[in-house]
Amino acid sequence: MNTYFLLFFAIILEVFGTMLLPASQNFTKIAPTSALIIAYGLSFYFLAAVSQKLPLSIVYASWSGVGIFSIAILSYLFYKQSLNWQTILGLFLIIVGVTVVNIYKN
């Protein structure tokens, strides 16, 4: 299976788990808590598998950077959290940084 597909899937699972944190209500709701634990577990499983084939710096920069960007955008859409211009600039810089790291990897 394509290594970058597995990394992308790990990112999706991590974002999904993180987005369920408010719904879990401090882990008191069984369904969202169970789903987020499974999502995080699978995310780390795929992250570990990908780290065997790609440099850890590339894997973690991509996983965390794209995850942060995605969570910020989805939090704006689903939880109506604000995004000021400074936040948007920071998110843009994260994407630029992840892109540069991936383009110039050894």
MMTF fields as JSON, N, C-alpha, C and O atoms, coordinates in Angstrom:
{
  "mmtfVersion": "1.0.0",
  "mmtfProducer": "UNKNOWN",
  "numBonds": 423,
  "numAtoms": 424,
  "numGroups": 106,
  "numChains": 1,
  "numModels": 1,
  "chainsPerModel": [1],
  "groupsPerChain": [106],
  "chainIdList": ["A"],
  "bondAtomList": [4, 2, 8, 6, 12, 10, 16, 14, 20, 18, 24, 22, 28, 26, 32, 30, 36, 34, 40, 38, 44, 42, 48, 46, 52, 50, 56, 54, 60, 58, 64, 62, 68, 66, 72, 70, 76, 74, 80, 78, 84, 82, 88, 86, 92, 90, 96, 94, 100, 98, 104, 102, 108, 106, 112, 110, 116, 114, 120, 118, 124, 122, 128, 126, 132, 130, 136, 134, 140, 138, 144, 142, 148, 146, 152, 150, 156, 154, 160, 158, 164, 162, 168, 166, 172, 170, 176, 174, 180, 178, 184, 182, 188, 186, 192, 190, 196, 194, 200, 198, 204, 202, 208, 206, 212, 210, 216, 214, 220, 218, 224, 222, 228, 226, 232, 230, 236, 234, 240, 238, 244, 242, 248, 246, 252, 250, 256, 254, 260, 258, 264, 262, 268, 266, 272, 270, 276, 274, 280, 278, 284, 282, 288, 286, 292, 290, 296, 294, 300, 298, 304, 302, 308, 306, 312, 310, 316, 314, 320, 318, 324, 322, 328, 326, 332, 330, 336, 334, 340, 338, 344, 342, 348, 346, 352, 350, 356, 354, 360, 358, 364, 362, 368, 366, 372, 370, 376, 374, 380, 378, 384, 382, 388, 386, 392, 390, 396, 394, 400, 398, 404, 402, 408, 406, 412, 410, 416, 414, 420, 418],
  "bondOrderList": [1, 1, 1, 1, 1, 1, 1, 1, 1, 1, 1, 1, 1, 1, 1, 1, 1, 1, 1, 1, 1, 1, 1, 1, 1, 1, 1, 1, 1, 1, 1, 1, 1, 1, 1, 1, 1, 1, 1, 1, 1, 1, 1, 1, 1, 1, 1, 1, 1, 1, 1, 1, 1, 1, 1, 1, 1, 1, 1, 1, 1, 1, 1, 1, 1, 1, 1, 1, 1, 1, 1, 1, 1, 1, 1, 1, 1, 1, 1, 1, 1, 1, 1, 1, 1, 1, 1, 1, 1, 1, 1, 1, 1, 1, 1, 1, 1, 1, 1, 1, 1, 1, 1, 1, 1],
  "groupList": [{"groupName": "MET", "atomNameList": ["N", "CA", "C", "O"], "elementList": ["N", "C", "C", "O"], "formalChargeList": [0, 0, 0, 0], "bondAtomList": [1, 0, 2, 1, 3, 2], "bondOrderList": [1, 1, 2], "singleLetterCode": "M", "chemCompType": "L-PEPTIDE LINKING"}, {"groupName": "ASN", "atomNameList": ["N", "CA", "C", "O"], "elementList": ["N", "C", "C", "O"], "formalChargeList": [0, 0, 0, 0], "bondAtomList": [1, 0, 2, 1, 3, 2], "bondOrderList": [1, 1, 2], "singleLetterCode": "N", "chemCompType": "L-PEPTIDE LINKING"}, {"groupName": "THR", "atomNameList": ["N", "CA", "C", "O"], "elementList": ["N", "C", "C", "O"], "formalChargeList": [0, 0, 0, 0], "bondAtomList": [1, 0, 2, 1, 3, 2], "bondOrderList": [1, 1, 2], "singleLetterCode": "T", "chemCompType": "L-PEPTIDE LINKING"}, {"groupName": "TYR", "atomNameList": ["N", "CA", "C", "O"], "elementList": ["N", "C", "C", "O"], "formalChargeList": [0, 0, 0, 0], "bondAtomList": [1, 0, 2, 1, 3, 2], "bondOrderList": [1, 1, 2], "singleLetterCode": "Y", "chemCompType": "L-PEPTIDE LINKING"}, {"groupName": "PHE", "atomNameList": ["N", "CA", "C", "O"], "elementList": ["N", "C", "C", "O"], "formalChargeList": [0, 0, 0, 0], "bondAtomList": [1, 0, 2, 1, 3, 2], "bondOrderList": [1, 1, 2], "singleLetterCode": "F", "chemCompType": "L-PEPTIDE LINKING"}, {"groupName": "LEU", "atomNameList": ["N", "CA", "C", "O"], "elementList": ["N", "C", "C", "O"], "formalChargeList": [0, 0, 0, 0], "bondAtomList": [1, 0, 2, 1, 3, 2], "bondOrderList": [1, 1, 2], "singleLetterCode": "L", "chemCompType": "L-PEPTIDE LINKING"}, {"groupName": "ALA", "atomNameList": ["N", "CA", "C", "O"], "elementList": ["N", "C", "C", "O"], "formalChargeList": [0, 0, 0, 0], "bondAtomList": [1, 0, 2, 1, 3, 2], "bondOrderList": [1, 1, 2], "singleLetterCode": "A", "chemCompType": "L-PEPTIDE LINKING"}, {"groupName": "ILE", "atomNameList": ["N", "CA", "C", "O"], "elementList": ["N", "C", "C", "O"], "formalChargeList": [0, 0, 0, 0], "bondAtomList": [1, 0, 2, 1, 3, 2], "bondOrderList": [1, 1, 2], "singleLetterCode": "I", "chemCompType": "L-PEPTIDE LINKING"}, {"groupName": "GLU", "atomNameList": ["N", "CA", "C", "O"], "elementList": ["N", "C", "C", "O"], "formalChargeList": [0, 0, 0, 0], "bondAtomList": [1, 0, 2, 1, 3, 2], "bondOrderList": [1, 1, 2], "singleLetterCode": "E", "chemCompType": "L-PEPTIDE LINKING"}, {"groupName": "VAL", "atomNameList": ["N", "CA", "C", "O"], "elementList": ["N", "C", "C", "O"], "formalChargeList": [0, 0, 0, 0], "bondAtomList": [1, 0, 2, 1, 3, 2], "bondOrderList": [1, 1, 2], "singleLetterCode": "V", "chemCompType": "L-PEPTIDE LINKING"}, {"groupName": "GLY", "atomNameList": ["N", "CA", "C", "O"], "elementList": ["N", "C", "C", "O"], "formalChargeList": [0, 0, 0, 0], "bondAtomList": [1, 0, 2, 1, 3, 2], "bondOrderList": [1, 1, 2], "singleLetterCode": "G", "chemCompType": "PEPTIDE LINKING"}, {"groupName": "PRO", "atomNameList": ["N", "CA", "C", "O"], "elementList": ["N", "C", "C", "O"], "formalChargeList": [0, 0, 0, 0], "bondAtomList": [1, 0, 2, 1, 3, 2], "bondOrderList": [1, 1, 2], "singleLetterCode": "P", "chemCompType": "L-PEPTIDE LINKING"}, {"groupName": "SER", "atomNameList": ["N", "CA", "C", "O"], "elementList": ["N", "C", "C", "O"], "formalChargeList": [0, 0, 0, 0], "bondAtomList": [1, 0, 2, 1, 3, 2], "bondOrderList": [1, 1, 2], "singleLetterCode": "S", "chemCompType": "L-PEPTIDE LINKING"}, {"groupName": "GLN", "atomNameList": ["N", "CA", "C", "O"], "elementList": ["N", "C", "C", "O"], "formalChargeList": [0, 0, 0, 0], "bondAtomList": [1, 0, 2, 1, 3, 2], "bondOrderList": [1, 1, 2], "singleLetterCode": "Q", "chemCompType": "L-PEPTIDE LINKING"}, {"groupName": "LYS", "atomNameList": ["N", "CA", "C", "O"], "elementList": ["N", "C", "C", "O"], "formalChargeList": [0, 0, 0, 0], "bondAtomList": [1, 0, 2, 1, 3, 2], "bondOrderList": [1, 1, 2], "singleLetterCode": "K", "chemCompType": "L-PEPTIDE LINKING"}, {"groupName": "TRP", "atomNameList": ["N", "CA", "C", "O"], "elementList": ["N", "C", "C", "O"], "formalChargeList": [0, 0, 0, 0], "bondAtomList": [1, 0, 2, 1, 3, 2], "bondOrderList": [1, 1, 2], "singleLetterCode": "W", "chemCompType": "L-PEPTIDE LINKING"}],
  "groupTypeList": [0, 1, 2, 3, 4, 5, 5, 4, 4, 6, 7, 7, 5, 8, 9, 4, 10, 2, 0, 5, 5, 11, 6, 12, 13, 1, 4, 2, 14, 7, 6, 11, 2, 12, 6, 5, 7, 7, 6, 3, 10, 5, 12, 4, 3, 4, 5, 6, 6, 9, 12, 13, 14, 5, 11, 5, 12, 7, 9, 3, 6, 12, 15, 12, 10, 9, 10, 7, 4, 12, 7, 6, 7, 5, 12, 3, 5, 4, 3, 14, 13, 12, 5, 1, 15, 13, 2, 7, 5, 10, 5, 4, 5, 7, 7, 9, 10, 9, 2, 9, 9, 1, 7, 3, 14, 1],
  "groupIdList": [1, 2, 3, 4, 5, 6, 7, 8, 9, 10, 11, 12, 13, 14, 15, 16, 17, 18, 19, 20, 21, 22, 23, 24, 25, 26, 27, 28, 29, 30, 31, 32, 33, 34, 35, 36, 37, 38, 39, 40, 41, 42, 43, 44, 45, 46, 47, 48, 49, 50, 51, 52, 53, 54, 55, 56, 57, 58, 59, 60, 61, 62, 63, 64, 65, 66, 67, 68, 69, 70, 71, 72, 73, 74, 75, 76, 77, 78, 79, 80, 81, 82, 83, 84, 85, 86, 87, 88, 89, 90, 91, 92, 93, 94, 95, 96, 97, 98, 99, 100, 101, 102, 103, 104, 105, 106],
  "secStructList": [7, 7, 2, 2, 2, 2, 2, 2, 2, 2, 2, 2, 2, 2, 2, 2, 2, 2, 2, 6, 2, 2, 2, 2, 6, 6, 6, 6, 1, 2, 2, 2, 2, 2, 2, 2, 2, 2, 2, 2, 2, 2, 2, 2, 2, 2, 2, 2, 2, 2, 2, 6, 6, 1, 7, 2, 2, 2, 2, 2, 2, 2, 2, 2, 2, 2, 2, 2, 2, 2, 2, 2, 2, 2, 2, 2, 2, 2, 1, 7, 7, 7, 7, 7, 2, 2, 2, 2, 2, 2, 2, 2, 2, 2, 2, 2, 2, 2, 2, 2, 2, 2, 2, 6, 7, 7],
  "xCoordList": [0.85, 0.0, 0.898, 1.984, 0.461, 1.246, 1.495, 0.567, 2.736, 3.135, 2.447, 1.991, 2.37, 1.726, 0.223, -0.381, -0.386, -1.808, -2.002, -2.939, -1.117, -1.216, -1.008, -1.686, -0.083, 0.129, -1.116, -1.537, -1.695, -2.925, -4.044, -4.796, -4.16, -5.186, -4.945, -5.893, -3.679, -3.34, -3.756, -4.263, -3.541, -3.934, -5.446, -5.946, -6.17, -7.645, -8.15, -9.041, -7.592, -8.028, -7.715, -8.518, -6.55, -6.181, -7.111, -7.548, -7.411, -8.317, -9.71, -10.351, -10.179, -11.494, -11.556, -12.525, -10.53, -10.494, -10.485, -11.184, -9.696, -9.622, -10.943, -11.358, -11.604, -12.895, -13.966, -14.966, -13.766, -14.722, -14.495, -15.332, -13.379, -13.102, -14.226, -14.653, -14.727, -15.831, -17.093, -17.813, -17.352, -18.549, -18.446, -19.466, -17.222, -17.058, -17.402, -17.593, -17.481, -17.794, -16.944, -17.442, -15.627, -14.646, -14.713, -14.594, -14.902, -14.926, -16.088, -15.985, -17.177, -18.352, -19.379, -20.268, -19.267, -20.172, -19.472, -18.409, -20.073, -19.405, -19.153, -18.064, -20.119, -19.952, -18.844, -17.942, -18.878, -17.786, -16.433, -15.4, -16.435, -15.175, -14.588, -13.39, -15.424, -14.951, -14.441, -13.395, -15.177, -14.775, -13.451, -12.603, -13.265, -12.016, -10.833, -9.729, -11.03, -9.947, -9.543, -8.356, -10.517, -10.227, -9.531, -8.563, -10.021, -9.406, -7.959, -7.079, -7.708, -6.329, -5.443, -4.305, -5.967, -5.188, -4.798, -3.645, -5.76, -5.463, -4.533, -3.662, -4.72, -3.852, -2.4, -1.504, -2.168, -0.808, -0.264, 0.936, -1.124, -0.686, -0.165, 0.926, -0.945, -0.528, 0.679, 1.552, 0.725, 1.875, 3.152, 4.202, 3.058, 4.216, 4.632, 5.824, 3.656, 3.969, 4.661, 5.626, 4.171, 4.751, 6.154, 7.024, 6.381, 7.7, 8.785, 9.972, 8.398, 9.369, 9.858, 10.903, 9.101, 9.431, 9.858, 10.528, 9.487, 9.846, 10.583, 10.416, 11.396, 12.067, 11.055, 10.04, 11.352, 10.435, 10.157, 9.043, 11.149, 10.931, 9.876, 9.071, 9.869, 8.883, 7.506, 6.507, 7.473, 6.212, 5.553, 4.37, 6.317, 5.721, 5.366, 4.335, 6.21, 5.89, 4.602, 3.762, 4.442, 3.234, 2.012, 0.969, 2.154, 1.044, 0.554, -0.645, 1.476, 1.061, 0.642, -0.351, 1.38, 1.059, -0.28, -1.109, -0.487, -1.769, -2.897, -4.02, -2.603, -3.617, -4.041, -5.234, -3.08, -3.388, -4.222, -5.229, -3.793, -4.519, -5.957, -6.898, -6.124, -7.452, -8.354, -9.529, -7.809, -8.61, -9.047, -10.182, -8.164, -8.539, -9.679, -10.631, -9.583, -10.633, -11.942, -13.006, -11.869, -13.084, -13.707, -14.931, -12.89, -13.423, -14.17, -15.186, -13.662, -14.355, -15.711, -16.714, -15.729, -16.956, -17.983, -19.168, -17.534, -18.472, -18.734, -19.848, -17.729, -17.872, -17.932, -17.955, -17.959, -18.097, -17.007, -17.25, -15.818, -14.695, -14.115, -14.079, -13.669, -13.24, -11.842, -11.009, -11.625, -10.314, -9.996, -10.582, -9.077, -8.681, -7.57, -7.109, -7.15, -6.164, -4.816, -4.089, -4.482, -3.227, -3.245, -2.25, -4.38, -4.534, -4.466, -3.81, -5.128, -5.111, -3.694, -3.266, -2.971, -1.577, -0.734, 0.069, -0.92, -0.186, -0.483, 0.422, -1.757, -2.135, -1.503, -1.041, -1.488, -0.849, 0.643, 1.183, 1.299, 2.722, 2.991, 4.019, 2.073, 2.217, 2.197, 3.037, 1.247, 1.146, 2.387, 2.912, 2.855, 4.086, 5.25, 6.04, 5.355, 6.439, 6.383, 7.408, 5.214, 5.067, 5.402, 6.046, 4.967, 5.271, 6.768, 7.311, 7.435, 8.878, 9.615, 10.521, 9.228, 9.867, 9.705, 10.647, 8.529, 8.288, 8.98, 9.427, 9.074, 9.726, 11.219, 11.81, 11.834, 13.292, 13.782, 14.862, 13.013, 13.465, 14.616, 14.743, 15.428, 16.559, 16.198, 17.024],
  "yCoordList": [-1.177, 0.0, 1.244, 1.226, 2.286, 3.509, 4.119, 4.294, 4.433, 4.965, 6.291, 6.526, 7.158, 8.456, 8.323, 9.142, 7.301, 7.043, 6.656, 7.12, 5.807, 5.42, 6.622, 6.747, 7.501, 8.713, 9.594, 10.11, 9.766, 10.555, 9.939, 10.661, 8.611, 7.929, 8.121, 8.302, 8.083, 8.331, 9.744, 9.957, 10.705, 12.089, 12.206, 12.852, 11.588, 11.629, 11.044, 11.615, 9.92, 9.294, 10.163, 10.253, 10.801, 11.677, 12.885, 13.279, 13.463, 14.614, 14.197, 14.911, 13.045, 12.543, 12.343, 12.746, 11.727, 11.516, 12.823, 12.967, 13.771, 15.072, 15.813, 16.449, 15.739, 16.419, 15.806, 16.457, 14.572, 13.927, 14.283, 13.969, 14.931, 15.263, 16.073, 15.712, 17.15, 17.876, 17.017, 17.134, 16.157, 15.308, 14.261, 13.773, 13.914, 12.909, 13.46, 12.698, 14.78, 15.459, 14.91, 14.322, 15.133, 14.661, 13.154, 12.662, 12.436, 10.977, 10.379, 9.259, 11.114, 10.595, 9.985, 9.254, 10.275, 9.713, 8.542, 8.706, 7.363, 6.13, 6.052, 5.653, 6.417, 6.261, 7.16, 6.651, 8.478, 9.293, 8.976, 9.074, 8.598, 8.235, 6.981, 6.925, 5.977, 4.741, 5.013, 4.498, 5.824, 6.131, 6.892, 6.622, 7.833, 8.598, 7.751, 7.932, 6.839, 5.946, 5.025, 4.8, 4.505, 3.654, 4.463, 3.996, 5.674, 6.522, 6.849, 6.753, 7.234, 7.533, 6.289, 6.361, 5.159, 3.919, 3.535, 3.192, 3.594, 3.28, 4.317, 3.983, 5.562, 6.612, 6.348, 6.434, 6.032, 5.741, 4.453, 4.349, 3.49, 2.26, 2.581, 2.151, 3.333, 3.688, 4.628, 4.541, 5.515, 6.404, 5.593, 5.888, 4.591, 3.733, 2.963, 2.811, 2.476, 1.74, 2.642, 2.234, 3.853, 4.8, 5.208, 5.426, 5.312, 5.741, 4.709, 5.011, 3.499, 2.483, 2.688, 2.164, 3.45, 3.621, 5.032, 5.223, 6.018, 7.414, 7.967, 7.458, 8.997, 9.616, 10.155, 10.747, 9.938, 10.351, 11.851, 12.279, 12.65, 14.105, 14.46, 15.363, 13.771, 14.008, 13.533, 14.236, 12.352, 11.762, 12.64, 12.963, 13.021, 13.776, 15.197, 15.721, 15.827, 17.181, 17.172, 18.056, 16.188, 16.094, 15.781, 16.422, 14.791, 14.345, 15.48, 15.748, 16.138, 17.186, 18.455, 19.075, 18.857, 20.096, 20.041, 20.938, 18.995, 18.865, 18.632, 19.087, 17.927, 17.717, 19.018, 19.258, 19.863, 21.163, 22.009, 22.596, 22.065, 22.844, 22.343, 23.137, 21.047, 20.456, 20.68, 21.015, 20.496, 20.677, 22.125, 22.391, 23.062, 24.48, 24.811, 25.495, 24.325, 24.594, 23.907, 24.523, 22.652, 21.924, 22.49, 22.502, 22.957, 23.589, 24.87, 25.193, 25.586, 26.787, 26.421, 27.09, 25.357, 24.96, 24.313, 24.641, 23.391, 22.614, 23.201, 23.102, 23.804, 24.319, 25.84, 26.43, 26.477, 27.941, 28.688, 29.766, 28.113, 28.789, 29.817, 29.59, 30.933, 32.027, 31.784, 31.1, 32.371, 32.365, 33.81, 34.354, 34.433, 35.793, 35.738, 34.656, 36.886, 36.905, 36.336, 35.762, 36.496, 35.953, 34.419, 33.775, 33.86, 32.413, 31.88, 30.871, 32.544, 32.13, 32.208, 31.311, 33.261, 33.389, 32.248, 31.65, 31.954, 30.85, 29.511, 28.707, 29.275, 28.03, 27.953, 26.892, 29.073, 29.133, 28.8, 28.054, 29.35, 29.089, 27.621, 27.066, 27.0, 25.57, 24.762, 23.884, 25.051, 24.316, 24.556, 23.627, 25.804, 26.096, 25.299, 24.721, 25.269, 24.527, 23.036, 22.429, 22.444, 21.012, 20.742, 19.744, 21.627, 21.452, 21.517, 20.692, 22.499, 22.645, 21.407, 20.887, 20.951, 19.765, 18.553, 17.781, 18.384, 17.245, 17.385, 16.386, 18.574, 18.781, 18.54, 17.929, 19.021, 18.97, 17.866, 17.982, 16.809, 15.688, 14.948, 14.979, 14.303, 13.537, 12.094, 11.301],
  "zCoordList": [0.0, 0.0, 0.0, 0.58, -0.627, -0.733, 0.651, 1.44, 0.924, 2.227, 2.517, 3.636, 1.512, 1.73, 1.936, 2.628, 1.343, 1.602, 3.066, 3.715, 3.584, 4.995, 5.911, 6.931, 5.558, 6.346, 6.316, 7.351, 5.155, 5.017, 5.851, 6.507, 5.832, 6.613, 8.111, 8.875, 8.532, 9.941, 10.342, 11.443, 9.449, 9.722, 9.849, 10.77, 8.936, 8.981, 10.3, 10.929, 10.717, 11.963, 13.175, 14.103, 13.167, 14.285, 14.347, 15.428, 13.206, 13.154, 13.613, 14.384, 13.144, 13.552, 15.073, 15.716, 15.633, 17.081, 17.848, 18.85, 17.381, 18.057, 17.979, 18.948, 16.844, 16.694, 17.597, 17.899, 18.025, 18.933, 20.4, 21.246, 20.711, 22.117, 22.768, 23.864, 22.152, 22.798, 22.952, 23.944, 21.966, 22.029, 23.136, 23.623, 23.535, 24.587, 25.968, 26.916, 26.078, 27.342, 28.488, 29.448, 28.339, 29.337, 29.542, 30.664, 28.453, 28.427, 29.224, 29.725, 29.341, 30.046, 29.093, 29.531, 27.804, 26.802, 26.121, 25.521, 26.22, 25.808, 24.301, 23.889, 23.478, 22.029, 21.466, 20.801, 21.709, 21.167, 21.799, 21.136, 23.076, 23.728, 23.1, 22.823, 22.876, 22.238, 20.833, 20.439, 20.071, 18.7, 18.674, 17.824, 19.587, 19.56, 20.004, 19.491, 20.935, 21.355, 20.198, 19.964, 19.49, 18.331, 17.243, 16.643, 16.988, 15.958, 16.306, 15.451, 17.551, 17.964, 17.882, 17.419, 18.331, 18.29, 16.867, 16.605, 15.949, 14.552, 13.937, 13.134, 14.313, 13.798, 14.195, 13.356, 15.449, 15.902, 15.278, 15.021, 15.038, 14.373, 12.969, 12.596, 12.197, 10.843, 10.864, 10.001, 11.841, 11.984, 12.237, 11.666, 13.076, 13.347, 12.1, 11.831, 11.341, 10.111, 9.095, 8.449, 8.959, 8.005, 8.441, 7.598, 9.74, 10.23, 9.943, 10.072, 9.556, 9.165, 7.732, 7.349, 6.943, 5.521, 5.149, 4.134, 5.947, 5.689, 6.897, 8.006, 6.704, 7.854, 8.866, 8.5, 10.129, 11.191, 11.153, 11.457, 10.787, 10.719, 9.682, 9.907, 8.562, 7.511, 7.979, 7.823, 8.546, 9.002, 10.061, 9.959, 11.072, 12.168, 11.763, 12.184, 10.95, 10.478, 9.677, 9.839, 8.82, 8.004, 8.865, 8.736, 9.742, 10.581, 11.479, 11.55, 12.156, 13.085, 12.36, 12.737, 11.322, 10.614, 9.901, 10.051, 9.132, 8.419, 9.415, 9.201, 10.501, 11.54, 12.193, 12.378, 12.547, 13.157, 12.21, 12.606, 10.952, 9.952, 9.819, 9.839, 9.686, 9.496, 10.702, 10.551, 11.889, 13.105, 13.252, 13.646, 12.941, 13.022, 12.066, 12.442, 10.829, 9.839, 10.236, 10.178, 10.633, 11.017, 12.292, 12.422, 13.231, 14.441, 14.097, 14.712, 13.119, 12.637, 12.026, 12.275, 11.228, 10.54, 11.466, 11.402, 12.334, 13.145, 14.528, 15.04, 15.129, 16.484, 16.54, 17.621, 15.356, 15.251, 16.026, 16.569, 16.071, 16.716, 15.744, 14.535, 16.28, 15.417, 14.848, 15.442, 13.679, 13.038, 12.674, 11.739, 13.399, 13.059, 12.004, 11.642, 11.522, 10.444, 10.886, 10.076, 12.173, 12.67, 12.657, 12.325, 13.02, 13.008, 11.584, 11.324, 10.683, 9.284, 8.723, 7.997, 9.051, 8.619, 9.183, 8.468, 10.454, 11.075, 10.418, 10.196, 10.107, 9.43, 8.043, 7.622, 7.344, 6.032, 6.151, 5.334, 7.164, 7.358, 7.715, 7.327, 8.448, 8.757, 7.471, 7.275, 6.595, 5.326, 4.47, 3.857, 4.43, 3.683, 4.261, 3.516, 5.575, 6.22, 5.928, 5.618, 6.021, 5.737, 4.269, 3.947, 3.394, 1.965, 1.7, 0.965, 2.302, 2.117, 2.656, 2.005, 3.823, 4.408, 3.488, 3.312, 2.905, 2.035, 0.68, 0.117, 0.159, -1.139, -1.049, -1.939, 0.031, 0.148, 1.072, 1.651, 1.219, 2.055, 1.368, 0.144, 2.15, 1.597, 1.425, 0.973]
}
